[in-house]
Amino acid sequence: MNYSGPAIILGYFSGQKMRTVFLFVLPFLFIMQLQAQTHPQLDLMPLPAQVEMGNGELQINPAFSVAITAHDDALLRRAVERFLSHLRGKTGMTALDMSVAKLPPATLVVEVEQPSESVQGAEEDESYSLTVTSAEAHLHSRTALGAMHGLQTFLQLIEATPSGFAVPVVSIEDAPRFPWRGLMIDASRHFMPVDVIERNLDGMEAVKLNVLHWHLSDDQGFRVESKKFPKLQELGSDGLYYTQKQIREVIAFAHDRGIRVVPEFDIPGHTTALLTAYPEFASAPGPFKIERNWGVFNPTLDPTRDATYKFLDALIGEMAGLFPDHYFHIGGDEVNGKEWNGNANIREFKRVHHLATNDDLQAYFNERVERIVTKYGKTMIGWDEILRPNLPKSAVIQSWRGAQSLAEAAKQGHRGILSAGFYLDLVLPASQHYAVDVMPPPAVGLTDEEQKRILGAEACMWAEYVTAENVDSRIWPRMAAIAERFWSPQSVQDIPSMYRRLEVVSRQLDGLGLTHNTSYPIMLRRIAGEDDISNLRTLADVVEPTKGYTRMKTAAVKPTALVPLNRLVDAARPESVTARHFAEMTDAFLANPADANIKSNIEAMLKQWHAAALALSPLEEKSFLMKELAPLSQSLGAVSDAGLQALQHFGEASASAQEWKTQQLSVLDAASQTQAQVTLAIVPAIRKLVEASGGAATASPSK
Amino acid sequence: MNYSGPAIILGYFSGQKMRTVFLFVLPFLFIMQLQAQTHPQLDLMPLPAQVEMGNGELQINPAFSVAITAHDDALLRRAVERFLSHLRGKTGMTALDMSVAKLPPATLVVEVEQPSESVQGAEEDESYSLTVTSAEAHLHSRTALGAMHGLQTFLQLIEATPSGFAVPVVSIEDAPRFPWRGLMIDASRHFMPVDVIERNLDGMEAVKLNVLHWHLSDDQGFRVESKKFPKLQELGSDGLYYTQKQIREVIAFAHDRGIRVVPEFDIPGHTTALLTAYPEFASAPGPFKIERNWGVFNPTLDPTRDATYKFLDALIGEMAGLFPDHYFHIGGDEVNGKEWNGNANIREFKRVHHLATNDDLQAYFNERVERIVTKYGKTMIGWDEILRPNLPKSAVIQSWRGAQSLAEAAKQGHRGILSAGFYLDLVLPASQHYAVDVMPPPAVGLTDEEQKRILGAEACMWAEYVTAENVDSRIWPRMAAIAERFWSPQSVQDIPSMYRRLEVVSRQLDGLGLTHNTSYPIMLRRIAGEDDISNLRTLADVVEPTKGYTRMKTAAVKPTALVPLNRLVDAARPESVTARHFAEMTDAFLANPADANIKSNIEAMLKQWHAAALALSPLEEKSFLMKELAPLSQSLGAVSDAGLQALQHFGEASASAQEWKTQQLSVLDAASQTQAQVTLAIVPAIRKLVEASGGAATASPSK
C-alpha cells in the first residue's frame, strides 16, 4: 500500500442535528477503527466502515485487467466476469480487451483466501479491503462474498474525470455491522414474475444485501410448483406460480450475487390458497376459494390431526430439498383462531392436551413443525407470534412488532431479525426508516451476548398495492438507504448525505435494469390517455401516496386483488424528490430572505405548478383516470398561488396581513387533505412561506 | 357484423404532396378493396388494408374474456395468453379475472380456421378480419399468424376514454402487401445478448414483422456454439456467443410471435473469425486473428479444396438442424479476391476448371454450397453477389444494391428481398426509408409473374456502431415506419400521419421493454459525469449522428471493435423529434408571421437552447466525454442567438439588413458542419427564419 503523496483524511461524525467535520493533512498514516469516515465526494452506499482518501486516481481504460491471485473458483470467476460487464455498463467500453488472469500485473488484483461454500452460510465473513493507488487496485478478502462486496464498492467509485474514467486513490477497510441484511418480497398477494425477482437481486447486490426472503404462500396464492401436491399450483395460484426450474434458476442467480434465498410458507394461518387446493387439512369444512380481499382471514390448518403433519412433512421435505438455504421460514403470523374456536374436535383436543388458549395450540403446532423442519436439516424462522416458552432456542424470530419484541426473543435465547420500521409498503420517507436502528436501544438492557443474537434485519415489501409494474418503485431507491442502516456503522446518521447519495444510487440502479424510474412515465401516459404528460408529471412529481395503512381506509372502491393498480397513487413516488428540494430551498430562503437567486428559483417552481394546474383542468374530462385528479390539481393551483402571494409580499407590512394569512392557511389546510389517495408533499414548505410572510390581502399575483 | 348506427367512413389517399380527404356518411355498407383508408384518430401502425369506423366503443374491463371457438392449438393459446398480458400492461388491470374459454359469450371471440404449421412457412396466409361492436369483438383468420396480427391491432386500438378503457367500434380487413417482412440484426460486429434479441422480437411482433434475419458470423465474431467445431466459439467469439440452448429458446420465442428466424453464416468472405478457429480452410496461410477493424478483409475460404466442402457440409448440416426455418442464408457478399489471387493452387484450379474470374470461382463455390444447403432441406439465400447465370433458380437474392439489382434477379427467375434503402445503421430519417418502395418502379418493367417473385424486404441493423445499449435506439421507432412500408398498401404515403403515429408507437414499444428511450438518459448521465443532465439533454435533443458512411471518415480516433461507444454521437437519436417539431412551427410561423402564439413558442425554444449552451460551457471541463462537445454547444448558442435576432427583428426594414443576414448565414454555415460526429438538426429551420427576417445589425438581444 503505497501512497505517492500525503494522504488527506476526511471524516465526519454525525448525530442528531450536530455535525463536525475534521480535516487532517498527514504525511502517511494508518488509522484503526475510525468509523463512519468518508470523503464527502464519494458516492458510496452503503458507506464503508473505514475510508482513507489519497491523492490521484487510477485510470480505467479498455485494457482494464483483473488478476485472481489466490483462491480461484467458479463463483468468484463469475463475479469477476459480471463485474467486468458492469464496468462496461458504467463506462460504455467494450470488454473485448478486458481480461481475467491468474497473475499480476493487472489493473485490479483480487485475492481471496478461502474457497466458497456451496451453500452460502448465514454468518460467513463478508469483510474486504480495497486499496487503490494510481498504478493498481488491490482487493483482499477472506471469502468470495467479501470480494463481491469489494467489487461493488469499486464500481461505485468510478467517475468521469477530465482525463477519462477513473477511481480515486483510496484505502477502504469494510465489513458489515450485521450478518443478515434482507429484503422480503411478497409474491403471493400479487405475483412477481422471475424477471422482477432477478432485477431486484441485481439491485440488492449493488447495495450489499445478502438475503432474499421470498414470501411464497398466503391467502391470495400459493406460488411454487409442488410435484407432490400439484393442486397447490393448479388450484391455488390462478396459474401464476414459479416452476421448480425457475426457483432453481433464481437461487443460482442469487447465489452468484452473494445472496441467500430464504423461502417462507406461511402456516397455519394465511393458508386460504393452500386450503383451496387441499381443504382436507383445514380446521373448518371447505370448499375454499383463493382470497381476493386484503386482511386477515379465517382459513387455518387443523393442528390437531396427524394427517396435517404428514402433509406438512411431505411438503416441507420437498421444499427443503428445493431451497438449499439453511433457514426455512414458516410464517406463523396472524392466526385469528375463529376456525379453531368453531370446531368441536379442536376444542376437545385443546382440553385433552391442556392447551388453554389458541396461542398454546399454535405453540403446540409450531413445536411439531419445528421437528419437521429440523429433520430436513433446516433452522426454523417465524414471525413474533411463534415466540413461546417451549419454542426450541434454535428457532429465529423475525419481528414485525418492534424492538421490544425482538429484545424479548434475544433475552429468551433466540436469535432475531428486525423488520418493524422497515415496511416498504407503508411508503414512508427513507429518512424515517434510516432513523430506525436494528439494535434495540440501550434502555432495553441487552447483554453483549444477547446483542449478538440480533442477526440483522429485513425490509418487507408486502404486495397488496404493488404489481410487477410498480414494485421496483416501492423498493427503490429507499431500500438502498435501509441497506446502509443494515451494513454501515451505527454512527452513520447524516440524512442530507444519505439523500444526496441516494439520488446517485437511484440512477445507478437504472443502469441495472430496475424499473423504479422507467415505469413512471409509462404509468403516467396511461393515466393521461395521451403521450404528452408534461403537466401530469409536474403534478405527479409533487405528490406522495397516502402513508401507512390509510389506503384501505380512504378507498372509494374497496381495494382487492381484482382492482387495477393504474392510478396516480400507484404511479406516484413514495417520496417526492421535488418536494424535498423545494423544502430545502424554502428553508434556505427563510434563513436568508435577501437572497434574490433562491427567491427567483422558488418563484419559478411555484409558477410551474400553477401553470400545470391550469393546463390539467381540460384534460380531466379526457380520461377516466384523470377525472379523480381534478380536486388535486385545483389544490395544486391554490397552494402554488398562496406560495406566490407569500413570496411577492414577503417582508411587507400590511394591516390586513393577519386576515390574509388566516385565509391562506385555511387553503393550505384543505390542500393537506388526502385526495385521490395522494397528498401534496409541497404543502408544509408553502405553509412555512405563508407563515413567515408579511402577507397581503391583495388579489392573487398570478391571476 | 352488426352496427348499431350509421357507419362513418373516413379514408385518405395520399401521394407525393397531395392529400385528399373523403368523408362519407352512409347508413350501412360493405366496401371491397378500399385501400389505405383509416380513421385519422386511430393510432395504428402499420395501417391496415381496410378500416371502417362505426359509432360507439367496446368497454375493456377486468372481466375481459376471450373465447377460442374454432381451431385451438398451443401456439394460438399462448398468443392469447400473451395478448391478455399485454392488455394488462396497457390498462394496468390485473388479469386474474380474464379468462380464455372455448365458447362464447366473450368480449373477444377468436376464430382460426387451420391448425398451425410446426415450422412457420414463408408464405402462410397472414390475413385477418377484426370486427368490434359495442357488445363484443370478433377476430377471424385462416391461420394463427393472422390471429396474432389481429390481436396486435386490437391492442393498438385500446384507448383511455372518459368512462374507462375502450376500443372503438370498427371493422378491419387486413392482409400484408408482402409475405417477407424482416429485420436483420448483426450480432457479429458487436455481440447482442439474448435479451436484446428477445425484446426486439417483441417489438417486431407489435408492428407485424415476421422474419428475424440473424447475421451470426463475420470477420469480428462467430456467434453460435457448434458441437462439431467447438473452436468456432472457443477461438472465434471472444467468449461472446449463443449456446445452442439459447438459439432454440430464441427460435421458440420468435415462433410464438409469428416470426421466422433465418440464420446467416457468411461465406466464403467475412470469415476471419471462422478462420481464426480453423485456418486450414483458408485461402492463405494463417494464423488469423479475430478482426477488430471495420471494413472488408482478406481472409476467405479456399473454394478449391474438398476439405472445405466437407467442413461446410458438416457445419451447415449441424446448423440446418439447429435452425428449423426453410431458408438458410450463406451471405456471399464482398469477397475481395486478394487471397485467391495470391494462391498458386487456386490460380491453377481456376485455369483447369475454366473459371476466368474470381466471380466465376465464387459462382462455382456457391453452386457446391447450394447443393449442400438443398441436401439439408433448405432453400439458399444470399446477397446480390451470388446472382450468376448458373445459380439454381430456387435460390433467393437479398439485395443490398438496389431495385435494379433486385429486378434483375426477378427477371432471371429468382425470388428476391430488398434491403437497399432500409439500412438502419445509416441513421437516416424515417421519412427517407418510408419513401422507398419495396417493388421496383414500373420503369423497370417487371411482368406480373416477376413482380410476384419480390417476396418482400428486410431492414438491416449492421453493428459497427451499436452495442446492446444503444442498438434499440437505432432500430426503433424508425423500424415501425419501415414495417408499415412492408405491410400496408402502397398508397399509404402520408408522412405527417406516419410521424404522428410513430411517436405513439414509440411509447408503446417502451411498454414492451425496448430501451430506445430508456437508455438515452443513462448514456447522457455517463457523458455528463453527473446526474443533472438537463442542459446536456437540451443539446442532445437537437442533434443527430452523422449520416450514411461518414462516421468512419470523420473520426478523430479510428473506430474499431475496441473503441467505446459512449459519446454523444452514440446516445443521440437518429432523428431529432425536437428539430422536426421546431421546423413545423417555423413553417407555420413563416406562413403566418402575425401569429403571436407560435412566435412566442419558437422564441421560448430558442431561449432554452441559448441558456443550455451557456450552462454547458463550465461542464465541459468536468468530464472528458463533455470536452468534445464544446464547439457544438458554442454552435448551439450561436444559432439560437441568430434565431432570436431574426425573430426579434422580423418584418423590420433595416438598412444594414443584408449585412446582418450575410453574417448570420455564415454563422449558420459554420454550425452546419459535423462536430463531434453529430450535426445540429435545427440549423435548417433557423436558416429559414434568418432568410425571411428583415434582420438588424444591432447587438444580440439575448446577451
Contacts between the chains, C-beta under 8 A, distances in Angstrom:
chain1	res1	chain2	res2	distance
A	62	B	562	5.5
A	62	B	563	7.9
A	62	B	564	6.6
A	89	B	469	7.5
A	90	B	526	7.3
A	91	B	526	7.3
A	91	B	564	6.5
A	91	B	566	6.5
A	92	B	467	7.7
A	92	B	469	7.0
A	92	B	523	7.1
A	92	B	526	5.9
A	92	B	564	4.8
A	92	B	565	6.1
A	92	B	566	2.6
A	92	B	570	7.3
A	93	B	564	4.2
A	93	B	566	7.0
A	94	B	190	7.5
A	94	B	467	7.2
A	94	B	561	6.3
A	94	B	562	5.9
A	94	B	563	7.6
A	94	B	564	6.3
A	94	B	565	7.7
A	96	B	238	5.4
A	96	B	292	7.6
A	96	B	561	6.0
A	96	B	562	5.8
A	97	B	562	5.6
A	159	B	529	6.5
A	160	B	526	7.0
A	160	B	527	7.8
A	160	B	528	7.8
A	160	B	529	3.1
A	160	B	622	7.4
A	160	B	623	3.8
A	160	B	624	6.7
A	160	B	625	6.2
A	161	B	529	7.6
A	161	B	623	7.0
A	161	B	624	6.9
A	162	B	621	6.0
A	162	B	622	6.8
A	162	B	623	6.9
A	162	B	624	5.7
A	162	B	627	7.1
A	163	B	624	5.9
A	164	B	624	5.2
A	190	B	94	7.5
A	238	B	96	5.4
A	292	B	96	7.7
A	467	B	92	7.7
A	467	B	94	7.2
A	469	B	89	7.5
A	469	B	92	7.0
A	503	B	531	6.1
A	504	B	531	6.3
A	507	B	522	7.8
A	507	B	525	6.0
A	507	B	531	5.5
A	510	B	518	7.8
A	510	B	521	7.7
A	510	B	522	5.8
A	511	B	522	5.5
A	518	B	510	7.8
A	518	B	518	4.8
A	521	B	510	7.7
A	522	B	507	7.8
A	522	B	510	5.8
A	522	B	511	5.5
A	523	B	92	7.2
A	525	B	507	6.0
A	526	B	90	7.3
A	526	B	91	7.3
A	526	B	92	5.9
A	526	B	160	7.0
A	527	B	160	7.8
A	528	B	160	7.7
A	529	B	159	6.5
A	529	B	160	3.1
A	529	B	161	7.6
A	531	B	503	6.1
A	531	B	504	6.3
A	531	B	507	5.5
A	561	B	94	6.3
A	561	B	96	6.0
A	562	B	62	5.6
A	562	B	94	5.9
A	562	B	96	5.8
A	562	B	97	5.6
A	563	B	62	7.9
A	563	B	94	7.6
A	564	B	62	6.6
A	564	B	91	6.5
A	564	B	92	4.8
A	564	B	93	4.2
A	564	B	94	6.3
A	565	B	92	6.1
A	565	B	94	7.7
A	566	B	91	6.5
A	566	B	92	2.6
A	566	B	93	7.0
A	570	B	92	7.3
A	621	B	162	6.0
A	622	B	160	7.4
A	622	B	162	6.8
A	623	B	160	3.8
A	623	B	161	7.0
A	623	B	162	6.9
A	624	B	160	6.7
A	624	B	161	6.9
A	624	B	162	5.7
A	624	B	163	5.9
A	624	B	164	5.1
A	625	B	160	6.2
A	627	B	162	7.2
